[in-house]
Amino acid sequence: MDLGIKGKRALVCASSKGLGLGCAEALAEAGVDLVMNARGAADLETAAERIRQDYGVEVTTIAADIATDEGQKLVLEAAGQIDILVNNAGGPPPGMWSDWDREDFIKALDGNMLAPIAMIQALVPGMMDRGWGRVVNITSQSVKAPIPVLGLSNSARAGLTGFVAGTSRQVAGSGVTINNLLPGIHATDRAKALDEGVSKQQGISTDEAKAQRCKTIPAGRYGTAEEFGAACAFLCSTHAGFIVGQNLLLDGGGVNATL
């Protein structure tokens, strides 16, 4: 399918690896020029060069922490005119409700709520002026079904979801859509870290921890960054202009809910 976005320019945050990289690659395959951001310069440039070679699109890299004011300023100054924004950031560490203090919550809010809101506020006005734009926020299945050990993520991402619910309806008339992608467990470094945590806690191997988690997923496996990226690219396409303010689960059926 021709997504109709060849020649557009996308900013993909936290895109040196994992789901962010999957989204960047899918957009590049559709002919979209990229601005890629991540904290680690080496991994970022390696990923960017591979995309340049594989897809022949223009790729600009900005190594910066998108969760900070300074990082956001650097990214926005280098990005220029952006048609597509993919908000993404690493999730806060797991733990129990009694483990966290105010600073832990502030850090989680900065990374998973306030940073994406800041990027939306900075870039959506230009999209509205031009009459077209796409924003996709990578959140989590925990927005639909909270995960007890991910209380920091549950809280911050739910706040972003509430902001998007109202904002998306206010900008849709200008040709700009904002939607959220809610991943379940995908084969990324984040999943590996969670499996390692279960391994240490239960005294089992990481392979056993992964197999144990797979049994809780109706699809019987972890998702891939490639299929996640394809879903993101479709939401960014010209065919998705009537999808507004939605929360799309990509979790292999893990959240057992009718709505």
Secondary structure per residue as TSV (DSSP state, phi and psi in degrees):
chain	resnum	aa	ss	phi	psi
A	1	M	-	360.0	132.4
A	2	D	-	-78.4	117.0
A	3	L	-	-77.7	-10.9
A	4	G	S	74.0	21.5
A	5	I	-	-122.8	14.4
A	6	K	T	-58.8	132.1
A	7	G	T	89.6	-8.4
A	8	K	-	-72.2	168.5
A	9	R	E	-124.8	125.4
A	10	A	E	-120.2	140.8
A	11	L	E	-103.2	120.0
A	12	V	E	-117.5	113.3
A	13	C	S	-82.3	151.2
A	14	A	S	48.0	57.2
A	15	S	-	-116.2	20.8
A	16	S	S	-81.3	-17.1
A	17	K	S	-161.4	175.0
A	18	G	H	64.2	-145.4
A	19	L	H	-66.4	-35.5
A	20	G	H	-61.8	-42.2
A	21	L	H	-66.1	-39.3
A	22	G	H	-58.5	-40.4
A	23	C	H	-67.9	-43.1
A	24	A	H	-60.9	-43.6
A	25	E	H	-65.5	-41.7
A	26	A	H	-65.1	-38.9
A	27	L	H	-68.0	-40.4
A	28	A	H	-62.1	-39.9
A	29	E	H	-60.9	-29.9
A	30	A	T	-82.6	1.4
A	31	G	T	91.1	17.0
A	32	V	-	-88.8	131.9
A	33	D	E	-75.0	146.3
A	34	L	E	-120.6	145.8
A	35	V	E	-115.5	113.2
A	36	M	E	-105.6	136.3
A	37	N	E	-127.8	143.5
A	38	A	E	-166.4	169.3
A	39	R	S	-79.0	-36.7
A	40	G	-	-89.7	114.5
A	41	A	H	-65.9	-40.0
A	42	A	H	-65.2	-51.9
A	43	D	H	-62.2	-37.8
A	44	L	H	-63.3	-47.8
A	45	E	H	-68.3	-34.9
A	46	T	H	-61.5	-46.4
A	47	A	H	-64.9	-41.3
A	48	A	H	-64.1	-43.1
A	49	E	H	-65.2	-37.8
A	50	R	H	-63.2	-40.9
A	51	I	H	-66.0	-40.5
A	52	R	H	-58.5	-45.6
A	53	Q	H	-68.5	-40.6
A	54	D	H	-77.1	-34.0
A	55	Y	H	-121.0	-11.4
A	56	G	-	69.0	22.8
A	57	V	-	-98.0	163.3
A	58	E	-	-78.7	131.1
A	59	V	E	-130.2	121.9
A	60	T	E	-106.0	136.8
A	61	T	E	-115.9	139.9
A	62	I	E	-134.2	109.5
A	63	A	E	-83.8	110.2
A	64	A	-	-165.3	157.1
A	65	D	-	-87.2	105.5
A	66	I	T	-65.7	-13.5
A	67	A	T	-81.3	-6.0
A	68	T	S	-109.3	154.8
A	69	D	H	-59.5	-42.4
A	70	E	H	-63.5	-43.9
A	71	G	H	-63.1	-42.6
A	72	Q	H	-62.1	-41.1
A	73	K	H	-62.8	-44.4
A	74	L	H	-60.9	-45.1
A	75	V	H	-65.1	-45.5
A	76	L	H	-67.1	-36.8
A	77	E	H	-65.4	-37.1
A	78	A	H	-82.9	-25.1
A	79	A	H	-72.4	-40.0
A	80	G	-	70.2	-145.2
A	81	Q	S	-74.8	123.3
A	82	I	-	-119.2	132.0
A	83	D	S	-97.4	-28.9
A	84	I	E	-132.1	128.6
A	85	L	E	-118.9	124.0
A	86	V	E	-113.9	108.2
A	87	N	E	-85.5	132.5
A	88	N	-	-158.5	147.1
A	89	A	-	-160.7	152.2
A	90	G	-	-61.9	147.8
A	91	G	-	-78.7	154.4
A	92	P	-	-65.6	161.7
A	93	P	-	-68.7	151.9
A	94	P	-	-74.6	167.6
A	95	G	-	167.5	-171.5
A	96	M	-	-106.2	160.6
A	97	W	G	-56.2	-28.8
A	98	S	G	-84.7	-4.2
A	99	D	G	-82.6	-21.8
A	100	W	-	-103.9	146.6
A	101	D	-	-116.1	-174.0
A	102	R	H	-57.7	-41.7
A	103	E	H	-63.7	-35.0
A	104	D	H	-62.8	-42.3
A	105	F	H	-69.2	-39.0
A	106	I	H	-61.6	-42.7
A	107	K	H	-63.2	-41.3
A	108	A	H	-65.1	-42.3
A	109	L	H	-64.0	-40.9
A	110	D	I	-59.1	-45.1
A	111	G	I	-78.8	-39.8
A	112	N	I	-112.4	-0.4
A	113	M	I	-133.1	-58.2
A	114	L	I	-71.9	-36.3
A	115	A	H	-63.8	-50.6
A	116	P	H	-62.0	-34.9
A	117	I	H	-63.5	-42.5
A	118	A	H	-61.3	-40.6
A	119	M	H	-68.1	-38.3
A	120	I	H	-62.3	-47.4
A	121	Q	H	-64.0	-30.7
A	122	A	H	-79.0	-35.4
A	123	L	H	-105.7	-27.2
A	124	V	H	-65.7	-37.1
A	125	P	H	-55.2	-41.0
A	126	G	H	-65.3	-40.1
A	127	M	H	-60.2	-42.9
A	128	M	H	-63.2	-41.5
A	129	D	H	-61.5	-35.2
A	130	R	H	-87.5	-8.6
A	131	G	T	81.9	13.8
A	132	W	-	-161.6	139.0
A	133	G	E	-176.5	158.2
A	134	R	E	-136.2	134.3
A	135	V	E	-127.0	128.2
A	136	V	E	-125.3	124.2
A	137	N	E	-104.3	126.2
A	138	I	E	-87.2	111.6
A	139	T	-	-111.6	-114.6
A	140	S	-	-167.7	154.1
A	141	Q	G	-61.7	-18.2
A	142	S	G	-66.1	-15.4
A	143	V	G	-66.5	-34.9
A	144	K	T	-87.1	-39.0
A	145	A	S	-138.6	93.0
A	146	P	-	-53.4	139.8
A	147	I	-	-103.1	117.7
A	148	P	G	-50.8	-42.1
A	149	V	G	-81.2	-1.8
A	150	L	G	-115.5	45.1
A	151	G	H	-60.3	-35.8
A	152	L	H	-64.7	-44.3
A	153	S	H	-66.7	-44.6
A	154	N	H	-51.3	-46.9
A	155	S	H	-69.3	-51.5
A	156	A	H	-66.5	-44.7
A	157	R	H	-70.6	-32.1
A	158	A	H	-64.8	-36.6
A	159	G	H	-63.5	-43.0
A	160	L	H	-62.7	-39.5
A	161	T	H	-60.9	-40.9
A	162	G	H	-65.0	-40.2
A	163	F	H	-62.6	-45.1
A	164	V	H	-64.9	-36.9
A	165	A	H	-56.5	-43.4
A	166	G	H	-81.3	-44.1
A	167	T	H	-64.8	-40.7
A	168	S	H	-59.4	-35.0
A	169	R	H	-74.8	-22.5
A	170	Q	H	-82.1	-24.1
A	171	V	H	-106.5	-9.2
A	172	A	G	-61.0	-33.4
A	173	G	G	-67.1	-13.9
A	174	S	G	-97.5	11.6
A	175	G	T	85.0	14.6
A	176	V	E	-111.9	126.9
A	177	T	E	-110.9	143.5
A	178	I	E	-127.9	124.8
A	179	N	E	-139.9	165.1
A	180	N	E	-119.5	138.3
A	181	L	E	-105.0	128.0
A	182	L	E	-112.0	91.8
A	183	P	E	-74.5	144.0
A	184	G	-	-88.9	-146.9
A	185	I	-	-77.8	123.1
A	186	H	B	-120.1	158.0
A	187	A	S	-75.4	77.2
A	188	T	S	-130.4	176.8
A	189	D	H	-60.7	-32.9
A	190	R	H	-62.8	-44.5
A	191	A	H	-64.2	-40.2
A	192	K	H	-61.4	-42.1
A	193	A	H	-64.4	-40.8
A	194	L	H	-65.4	-41.2
A	195	D	H	-64.1	-38.2
A	196	E	H	-65.1	-35.8
A	197	G	H	-64.1	-43.4
A	198	V	H	-65.3	-39.0
A	199	S	H	-58.2	-47.1
A	200	K	H	-68.6	-40.1
A	201	Q	H	-66.5	-39.6
A	202	Q	H	-101.7	-4.3
A	203	G	T	69.0	36.7
A	204	I	-	-123.2	169.6
A	205	S	-	-75.1	162.2
A	206	T	H	-66.4	-33.0
A	207	D	H	-64.2	-39.6
A	208	E	H	-67.4	-38.6
A	209	A	H	-64.1	-41.3
A	210	K	H	-65.2	-45.1
A	211	A	H	-61.4	-38.3
A	212	Q	H	-62.5	-43.1
A	213	R	H	-69.6	-38.3
A	214	C	H	-60.0	-31.3
A	215	K	T	-66.2	-19.3
A	216	T	T	-88.1	-3.9
A	217	I	S	-106.7	119.5
A	218	P	T	-52.3	-35.4
A	219	A	T	-70.5	-14.2
A	220	G	S	75.9	15.5
A	221	R	S	-158.0	170.5
A	222	Y	-	-82.3	152.1
A	223	G	B	-73.9	169.9
A	224	T	-	-114.2	154.9
A	225	A	H	-64.6	-30.5
A	226	E	H	-67.4	-44.9
A	227	E	H	-72.6	-30.4
A	228	F	H	-65.5	-44.5
A	229	G	H	-60.6	-38.2
A	230	A	H	-63.5	-38.9
A	231	A	H	-65.7	-40.2
A	232	C	H	-62.2	-46.4
A	233	A	H	-61.4	-37.3
A	234	F	H	-65.0	-43.3
A	235	L	H	-62.7	-25.1
A	236	C	T	-86.8	-3.9
A	237	S	S	-82.9	171.1
A	238	T	G	-70.2	-15.9
A	239	H	G	-82.7	-7.7
A	240	A	G	-108.9	22.6
A	241	G	T	-69.9	-12.2
A	242	F	T	-104.6	9.1
A	243	I	-	-101.6	110.4
A	244	V	-	-131.7	126.0
A	245	G	S	65.1	32.0
A	246	Q	-	-100.0	158.0
A	247	N	E	-119.2	100.2
A	248	L	E	-96.3	117.7
A	249	L	E	-78.4	132.7
A	250	L	E	-126.1	81.1
A	251	D	S	-135.9	13.4
A	252	G	T	65.2	19.7
A	253	G	T	87.0	11.7
A	254	G	-	-63.2	-35.8
A	255	V	S	-84.3	116.2
A	256	N	-	-90.8	87.9
A	257	A	-	-148.2	146.8
A	258	T	-	-77.2	-39.5
A	259	L	-	-118.4	360.0
